[in-house]
Amino acid sequence: MHIVDRRLNPGGKSLVNRQRFLRRARAYVQQAVRDSLKDRSIKDLDKEGQVTIQRDAIHEPTLHRASQGGNRERVFPGNHDYMEGDRIKRPDGGQGSGSQAGQGEGNDDFQFALSREEFLGLFLDDLELPDLAKRRLIGGAVDGIRRAGYSVVGNPSNLSVPRTMQRAMSRRIALRRPKGSDLERIEDEIAEIEARAPPLPDDAVRLEALREERAHIVRRRNLIAYIDPVDLRYRRFENVPKPVAQAVMFCLMDVSGSMTEHMKDLAKRFFALLHLFLSRCYEHVEVVFIHHTDRAAEVDEQTFFYSTVTGGTLVSSALDKLLEVVKERYRPDDWNIYVAQASDGDTMQSDNGRVVSLMQNEILPMCQYVAYLEVGREEFADIETVGTMTGLWQAYAPVSEANRNFVMRKVHHRREIYPVFRELFQRKGVAERTA
Amino acid sequence: MTGKHAKAPLFTGSDWDFSLINRIYDTIEPIALKEMKLVIYPNQIEVISAEQMLDAYSSIGMPLFYKHWSFGKQFVTNEMMYRKGLRGLAYELVINSDPCINYLMQENSATMQTLVIAHAAFGHNHFFKNNYVFKQWTDAEGILDYLEFAKRYIAECEERYGQLAVERVLDAAHALMNQGVHRYPRIRPRDLKSEAAREAERQAYRDRIYDDLWRTVPVGARADAVPNEARRAALGLPQENILYFLEKTGPRLQSWQREVLRIVRLIAQYFYPQRQTKAMNEGCATYTHYRIMTALHERGWITDGAFMEFLSSHTNVVYQPTYDSGHFGGFNPYALGFGIMSDIERICLEPTAEDREWFGEIAGSGDPVEVLKDIWANYRDESFVSQFLSPHLIRQWRLFKIIDRSGESELRVDAIHDERGYRRIRRALAREYDIGRQEPDIQVVDVDLAGDRKLIVEHGVVDGVQLDPNDAAMVLQNLANLWGYEVVLKEVDAEQRKELKSHGAQPQEGWLR
């Protein structure tokens, strides 16, 4: 007998099978995810969760005997007072009293847990932001190369000569390698003594000593190399992911009195979805919240969604604020700029001209994408048709026609958010608009 | 035999380490091999984590398996159940291979590890090695190599022909898996090792002789139709092994598709003995662990506390809920197997007059282990129940038999635990374990390969129980896709030869490439 410890073997053996299962059940799982989103609050949007799909979708059929019909005999344990020949009423749930083991799983739903990644992946699967490749975004993160000190091994082309010479020198000093000048000095002296026509009496002894010293120096110089392999130093490089994809998302919202809680809720969901999506596409996403009445202010998220400010409605103030922030902090060359605006469409007619010109001439050229979401009252969903246009809608309509990266939609109910979102960002939709 | 008594218990707490497992094994081994005289494959014990146990679960307990979404489905279900706490994990898994691989979970306590070693490494192991069904049908030595081959082969097919194409064939083959076993030993068991070599050779040959010219050669005139009887005989009809029939005869399958069918078929065949011996296999293992644990306790190798822990887990395992308890889901194979085997022990040692009348040959033989070893070697569930379910047990479990006739509004109690009922109850219960009766009898009966190639499949209806219509339609569709032509499934009453119902399916366009 021998024992093998398998605990440290790589786990996740079933991962491939799990993925294949998800792929297989994809259509159903996706629908389940979409459904479960309708009832999720924004905070839970990207949590892992359970989904339920119909068992039919992933049923594995076999040829087996039906659980109904025919004559059957079965033996049960635990008789209390039945006697032979007794008649028993057939229990509910069909014939064959008691479930036929292994066949009773017929109608249940099939429930299982999705990880956060899987959940989001499915949720955002068929969506893609338009013009993603523009500017500095080249397929997400790109590996950059960075100097990272020196190493003792490396490619000859990466040899660092200064560093190598420095090491060699300190080694030569430490080991007291005789210098070239020492050798030269002794050789000069030997030559001088040898050159004397009448040699002095102690010259022979002196010459002997000098020759010995020279031999010693030469030997040492041979033993201690000028540059030894241990001196070699190479420049070391390491790969670092370079964040080339960064985006900033501007959330503009009208918080004037005409915006009800319901409308804000709709807007909030739209922003949350957009943010979720952007954070998947870009490594770094910043969010700027600007709310406005007749004046605009940059605020934090809490204030943005939950504060109540009353006042008139001046959309251009928000656009001004946006331009100001962009100028200050987000150079359009370095940032992908997305703007999402939510409003009930109530606006002062006098302001519209300025809004349109700001949007058309200044904002749109520097933005990747601008989405305008007009939120309506739930109860008006049926009454309001395209015919009844709000002031802002009327103003934006020609802008939308002229610019591919400007899109506007109207929603009334929470369940409409996701389809709208899909419609806005669907791959096909982009292709159509591009065409 | 008394065996060696311990100076000190093997362990006191619940912690274990590898040296303790070695000592436990060394203590159990003489009890199992010398006293009970079990004959086993060499053991290999592997310690795994709970997560790895979940993984193992979802590939039918095998350490390696080809990839398929259905295993992923298994996995997500198990994972969900486990996380919710609805279901615990098995303490062990054991694989019928040579050497016999036993998985122990690291979360088990020292007592549980002892129990698991006794249960799996000796009980199941002995059963695998000695039972005739296993001997006849499985090749313990070759199974791991074969699974390795199957996994690689299917991965290669996915590379060559695309994942979806392979998945379709596997789906269809899985649907027919239960119809992919030879039930009668007409054909000798395969040496699984040579399977892999055989296939590699064929593939190399095909690659070598490949010549595109053959495609352009005109096909000659067809031979005349052969008479029906000769035609059926030539095809080996009727044939109950549908996967085998498709593999050999399917007119439109490519060679890799045949090989995939073959893989599924051989694996189904490997598991076929397990389906026939569930109660006996578990009974054998449970009886063995019970004997061994008791011996260990009597001789002081394990403490009273450990023995209590063992008993609590043992009684959970052999618990049989009654029909009206709300937990009843059929007979618990552990309870049934262990119950009958303990009863045999009683009959061997302290027979009553009734036992002598019913079990003359073994009553009072005095050596229960020898009797049981003979039973473990030569019976399967059905024959085991029909021979050894004693009146004593029928009374103890208060078994009763119900008859449910179609067309009657009430169920009838046909037999209870009395003199008149014993044999009827025993026969009925044995039938519930007869795989030949529980699974539909389905055979390929006819096809005219030279004509319209319509495949005719027959279900011999027993007791008027027909096939589940929804599933039958789906399976039939798969069968038609594999066959490539129309398929008809007739449900025919086995006794009166009257056709009750007929299903049909046409192959989907472009399913086979």
HADDOCK unambig.tbl for C-alpha pairs under 7 A between the chains (distance, minus, plus):
assign (segid A and resid 1 and name CA) (segid B and resid 42 and name CA) 6.27 0.50 0.50
assign (segid A and resid 1 and name CA) (segid B and resid 43 and name CA) 4.93 0.50 0.50
assign (segid A and resid 1 and name CA) (segid B and resid 44 and name CA) 5.53 0.50 0.50
assign (segid A and resid 2 and name CA) (segid B and resid 43 and name CA) 6.99 0.50 0.50
assign (segid A and resid 2 and name CA) (segid B and resid 44 and name CA) 5.25 0.50 0.50
assign (segid A and resid 2 and name CA) (segid B and resid 45 and name CA) 6.15 0.50 0.50
assign (segid A and resid 3 and name CA) (segid B and resid 44 and name CA) 6.02 0.50 0.50
assign (segid A and resid 3 and name CA) (segid B and resid 45 and name CA) 4.64 0.50 0.50
assign (segid A and resid 3 and name CA) (segid B and resid 46 and name CA) 5.64 0.50 0.50
assign (segid A and resid 4 and name CA) (segid B and resid 45 and name CA) 6.12 0.50 0.50
assign (segid A and resid 4 and name CA) (segid B and resid 46 and name CA) 4.62 0.50 0.50
assign (segid A and resid 4 and name CA) (segid B and resid 47 and name CA) 6.33 0.50 0.50
assign (segid A and resid 5 and name CA) (segid B and resid 46 and name CA) 5.71 0.50 0.50
assign (segid A and resid 5 and name CA) (segid B and resid 47 and name CA) 4.98 0.50 0.50
assign (segid A and resid 5 and name CA) (segid B and resid 48 and name CA) 6.90 0.50 0.50
assign (segid A and resid 6 and name CA) (segid B and resid 46 and name CA) 6.15 0.50 0.50
assign (segid A and resid 6 and name CA) (segid B and resid 47 and name CA) 5.51 0.50 0.50
assign (segid A and resid 6 and name CA) (segid B and resid 48 and name CA) 5.20 0.50 0.50
assign (segid A and resid 7 and name CA) (segid B and resid 47 and name CA) 6.28 0.50 0.50
assign (segid A and resid 7 and name CA) (segid B and resid 48 and name CA) 4.60 0.50 0.50
assign (segid A and resid 7 and name CA) (segid B and resid 49 and name CA) 5.42 0.50 0.50
assign (segid A and resid 11 and name CA) (segid B and resid 52 and name CA) 6.22 0.50 0.50
assign (segid A and resid 13 and name CA) (segid B and resid 55 and name CA) 6.12 0.50 0.50
assign (segid A and resid 14 and name CA) (segid B and resid 55 and name CA) 5.62 0.50 0.50
assign (segid A and resid 14 and name CA) (segid B and resid 72 and name CA) 6.51 0.50 0.50
assign (segid A and resid 17 and name CA) (segid B and resid 67 and name CA) 5.90 0.50 0.50
assign (segid A and resid 17 and name CA) (segid B and resid 68 and name CA) 5.67 0.50 0.50
assign (segid A and resid 17 and name CA) (segid B and resid 69 and name CA) 5.05 0.50 0.50
assign (segid A and resid 17 and name CA) (segid B and resid 71 and name CA) 5.89 0.50 0.50
assign (segid A and resid 17 and name CA) (segid B and resid 72 and name CA) 4.19 0.50 0.50
assign (segid A and resid 18 and name CA) (segid B and resid 69 and name CA) 6.66 0.50 0.50
assign (segid A and resid 18 and name CA) (segid B and resid 72 and name CA) 3.95 0.50 0.50
assign (segid A and resid 18 and name CA) (segid B and resid 73 and name CA) 6.74 0.50 0.50
assign (segid A and resid 18 and name CA) (segid B and resid 75 and name CA) 6.96 0.50 0.50
assign (segid A and resid 20 and name CA) (segid B and resid 68 and name CA) 6.93 0.50 0.50
assign (segid A and resid 20 and name CA) (segid B and resid 69 and name CA) 4.82 0.50 0.50
assign (segid A and resid 20 and name CA) (segid B and resid 72 and name CA) 6.84 0.50 0.50
assign (segid A and resid 21 and name CA) (segid B and resid 69 and name CA) 4.28 0.50 0.50
assign (segid A and resid 21 and name CA) (segid B and resid 70 and name CA) 6.60 0.50 0.50
assign (segid A and resid 21 and name CA) (segid B and resid 72 and name CA) 5.25 0.50 0.50
assign (segid A and resid 21 and name CA) (segid B and resid 73 and name CA) 5.87 0.50 0.50
assign (segid A and resid 60 and name CA) (segid B and resid 175 and name CA) 6.62 0.50 0.50
assign (segid A and resid 61 and name CA) (segid B and resid 175 and name CA) 5.60 0.50 0.50
assign (segid A and resid 61 and name CA) (segid B and resid 471 and name CA) 5.01 0.50 0.50
assign (segid A and resid 61 and name CA) (segid B and resid 474 and name CA) 6.32 0.50 0.50
assign (segid A and resid 61 and name CA) (segid B and resid 475 and name CA) 5.99 0.50 0.50
assign (segid A and resid 62 and name CA) (segid B and resid 175 and name CA) 4.97 0.50 0.50
assign (segid A and resid 62 and name CA) (segid B and resid 176 and name CA) 6.52 0.50 0.50
assign (segid A and resid 62 and name CA) (segid B and resid 471 and name CA) 6.03 0.50 0.50
assign (segid A and resid 62 and name CA) (segid B and resid 475 and name CA) 6.17 0.50 0.50
assign (segid A and resid 63 and name CA) (segid B and resid 467 and name CA) 6.74 0.50 0.50
assign (segid A and resid 63 and name CA) (segid B and resid 471 and name CA) 6.35 0.50 0.50
assign (segid A and resid 63 and name CA) (segid B and resid 472 and name CA) 5.50 0.50 0.50
assign (segid A and resid 63 and name CA) (segid B and resid 475 and name CA) 6.69 0.50 0.50
assign (segid A and resid 64 and name CA) (segid B and resid 439 and name CA) 6.41 0.50 0.50
assign (segid A and resid 64 and name CA) (segid B and resid 440 and name CA) 6.15 0.50 0.50
assign (segid A and resid 64 and name CA) (segid B and resid 467 and name CA) 5.66 0.50 0.50
assign (segid A and resid 64 and name CA) (segid B and resid 468 and name CA) 6.09 0.50 0.50
assign (segid A and resid 65 and name CA) (segid B and resid 439 and name CA) 6.92 0.50 0.50
assign (segid A and resid 65 and name CA) (segid B and resid 440 and name CA) 6.16 0.50 0.50
assign (segid A and resid 65 and name CA) (segid B and resid 465 and name CA) 6.33 0.50 0.50
assign (segid A and resid 65 and name CA) (segid B and resid 466 and name CA) 5.72 0.50 0.50
assign (segid A and resid 65 and name CA) (segid B and resid 467 and name CA) 4.36 0.50 0.50
assign (segid A and resid 65 and name CA) (segid B and resid 468 and name CA) 5.52 0.50 0.50
assign (segid A and resid 66 and name CA) (segid B and resid 465 and name CA) 6.58 0.50 0.50
assign (segid A and resid 66 and name CA) (segid B and resid 466 and name CA) 5.84 0.50 0.50
assign (segid A and resid 66 and name CA) (segid B and resid 467 and name CA) 4.92 0.50 0.50
assign (segid A and resid 66 and name CA) (segid B and resid 468 and name CA) 3.96 0.50 0.50
assign (segid A and resid 69 and name CA) (segid B and resid 406 and name CA) 5.74 0.50 0.50
assign (segid A and resid 69 and name CA) (segid B and resid 465 and name CA) 5.80 0.50 0.50
assign (segid A and resid 70 and name CA) (segid B and resid 405 and name CA) 6.50 0.50 0.50
assign (segid A and resid 70 and name CA) (segid B and resid 406 and name CA) 5.18 0.50 0.50
assign (segid A and resid 70 and name CA) (segid B and resid 463 and name CA) 5.71 0.50 0.50
assign (segid A and resid 70 and name CA) (segid B and resid 464 and name CA) 4.18 0.50 0.50
assign (segid A and resid 70 and name CA) (segid B and resid 465 and name CA) 4.32 0.50 0.50
assign (segid A and resid 71 and name CA) (segid B and resid 404 and name CA) 5.63 0.50 0.50
assign (segid A and resid 71 and name CA) (segid B and resid 405 and name CA) 4.39 0.50 0.50
assign (segid A and resid 71 and name CA) (segid B and resid 406 and name CA) 5.59 0.50 0.50
assign (segid A and resid 71 and name CA) (segid B and resid 463 and name CA) 5.18 0.50 0.50
assign (segid A and resid 71 and name CA) (segid B and resid 464 and name CA) 6.14 0.50 0.50
assign (segid A and resid 71 and name CA) (segid B and resid 465 and name CA) 6.82 0.50 0.50
assign (segid A and resid 72 and name CA) (segid B and resid 403 and name CA) 5.90 0.50 0.50
assign (segid A and resid 72 and name CA) (segid B and resid 404 and name CA) 5.03 0.50 0.50
assign (segid A and resid 72 and name CA) (segid B and resid 405 and name CA) 6.36 0.50 0.50
assign (segid A and resid 73 and name CA) (segid B and resid 401 and name CA) 6.94 0.50 0.50
assign (segid A and resid 73 and name CA) (segid B and resid 402 and name CA) 5.67 0.50 0.50
assign (segid A and resid 73 and name CA) (segid B and resid 403 and name CA) 4.67 0.50 0.50
assign (segid A and resid 73 and name CA) (segid B and resid 404 and name CA) 6.21 0.50 0.50
assign (segid A and resid 73 and name CA) (segid B and resid 428 and name CA) 6.85 0.50 0.50
assign (segid A and resid 74 and name CA) (segid B and resid 401 and name CA) 5.66 0.50 0.50
assign (segid A and resid 74 and name CA) (segid B and resid 402 and name CA) 5.36 0.50 0.50
assign (segid A and resid 74 and name CA) (segid B and resid 403 and name CA) 6.74 0.50 0.50
assign (segid A and resid 74 and name CA) (segid B and resid 428 and name CA) 6.74 0.50 0.50
assign (segid A and resid 75 and name CA) (segid B and resid 399 and name CA) 6.57 0.50 0.50
assign (segid A and resid 75 and name CA) (segid B and resid 400 and name CA) 5.59 0.50 0.50
assign (segid A and resid 75 and name CA) (segid B and resid 401 and name CA) 4.39 0.50 0.50
assign (segid A and resid 75 and name CA) (segid B and resid 402 and name CA) 6.28 0.50 0.50
assign (segid A and resid 75 and name CA) (segid B and resid 425 and name CA) 6.75 0.50 0.50
assign (segid A and resid 75 and name CA) (segid B and resid 428 and name CA) 6.71 0.50 0.50
assign (segid A and resid 75 and name CA) (segid B and resid 429 and name CA) 5.88 0.50 0.50
assign (segid A and resid 76 and name CA) (segid B and resid 323 and name CA) 5.95 0.50 0.50
assign (segid A and resid 76 and name CA) (segid B and resid 399 and name CA) 5.53 0.50 0.50
assign (segid A and resid 76 and name CA) (segid B and resid 400 and name CA) 5.56 0.50 0.50
assign (segid A and resid 76 and name CA) (segid B and resid 401 and name CA) 6.41 0.50 0.50
assign (segid A and resid 77 and name CA) (segid B and resid 322 and name CA) 5.25 0.50 0.50
assign (segid A and resid 77 and name CA) (segid B and resid 323 and name CA) 5.84 0.50 0.50
assign (segid A and resid 77 and name CA) (segid B and resid 397 and name CA) 5.55 0.50 0.50
assign (segid A and resid 77 and name CA) (segid B and resid 398 and name CA) 5.63 0.50 0.50
assign (segid A and resid 77 and name CA) (segid B and resid 399 and name CA) 4.36 0.50 0.50
assign (segid A and resid 77 and name CA) (segid B and resid 400 and name CA) 6.51 0.50 0.50
assign (segid A and resid 78 and name CA) (segid B and resid 322 and name CA) 4.69 0.50 0.50
assign (segid A and resid 78 and name CA) (segid B and resid 323 and name CA) 6.07 0.50 0.50
assign (segid A and resid 78 and name CA) (segid B and resid 397 and name CA) 5.90 0.50 0.50
assign (segid A and resid 78 and name CA) (segid B and resid 398 and name CA) 4.99 0.50 0.50
assign (segid A and resid 78 and name CA) (segid B and resid 399 and name CA) 6.09 0.50 0.50
assign (segid A and resid 79 and name CA) (segid B and resid 398 and name CA) 5.07 0.50 0.50
assign (segid A and resid 79 and name CA) (segid B and resid 399 and name CA) 6.06 0.50 0.50
assign (segid A and resid 79 and name CA) (segid B and resid 400 and name CA) 6.23 0.50 0.50
assign (segid A and resid 83 and name CA) (segid B and resid 413 and name CA) 6.99 0.50 0.50
assign (segid A and resid 83 and name CA) (segid B and resid 416 and name CA) 6.50 0.50 0.50
assign (segid A and resid 84 and name CA) (segid B and resid 413 and name CA) 5.41 0.50 0.50
assign (segid A and resid 84 and name CA) (segid B and resid 414 and name CA) 5.48 0.50 0.50
assign (segid A and resid 84 and name CA) (segid B and resid 415 and name CA) 5.15 0.50 0.50
assign (segid A and resid 84 and name CA) (segid B and resid 416 and name CA) 5.98 0.50 0.50
assign (segid A and resid 85 and name CA) (segid B and resid 412 and name CA) 6.16 0.50 0.50
assign (segid A and resid 85 and name CA) (segid B and resid 413 and name CA) 5.21 0.50 0.50
assign (segid A and resid 85 and name CA) (segid B and resid 414 and name CA) 5.79 0.50 0.50
assign (segid A and resid 86 and name CA) (segid B and resid 412 and name CA) 5.86 0.50 0.50
assign (segid A and resid 86 and name CA) (segid B and resid 413 and name CA) 5.23 0.50 0.50
assign (segid A and resid 87 and name CA) (segid B and resid 410 and name CA) 6.08 0.50 0.50
assign (segid A and resid 87 and name CA) (segid B and resid 411 and name CA) 5.63 0.50 0.50
assign (segid A and resid 87 and name CA) (segid B and resid 412 and name CA) 4.61 0.50 0.50
assign (segid A and resid 87 and name CA) (segid B and resid 413 and name CA) 6.25 0.50 0.50
assign (segid A and resid 88 and name CA) (segid B and resid 410 and name CA) 5.57 0.50 0.50
assign (segid A and resid 88 and name CA) (segid B and resid 411 and name CA) 5.04 0.50 0.50
assign (segid A and resid 88 and name CA) (segid B and resid 412 and name CA) 6.17 0.50 0.50
assign (segid A and resid 89 and name CA) (segid B and resid 410 and name CA) 4.91 0.50 0.50
assign (segid A and resid 89 and name CA) (segid B and resid 411 and name CA) 6.21 0.50 0.50
assign (segid A and resid 90 and name CA) (segid B and resid 409 and name CA) 6.77 0.50 0.50
assign (segid A and resid 90 and name CA) (segid B and resid 410 and name CA) 5.38 0.50 0.50
assign (segid A and resid 90 and name CA) (segid B and resid 411 and name CA) 5.92 0.50 0.50
assign (segid A and resid 96 and name CA) (segid B and resid 404 and name CA) 6.43 0.50 0.50
assign (segid A and resid 101 and name CA) (segid B and resid 329 and name CA) 6.39 0.50 0.50
assign (segid A and resid 101 and name CA) (segid B and resid 330 and name CA) 6.66 0.50 0.50
assign (segid A and resid 112 and name CA) (segid B and resid 76 and name CA) 5.97 0.50 0.50
assign (segid A and resid 112 and name CA) (segid B and resid 77 and name CA) 6.23 0.50 0.50
assign (segid A and resid 112 and name CA) (segid B and resid 80 and name CA) 5.70 0.50 0.50
assign (segid A and resid 113 and name CA) (segid B and resid 80 and name CA) 6.46 0.50 0.50
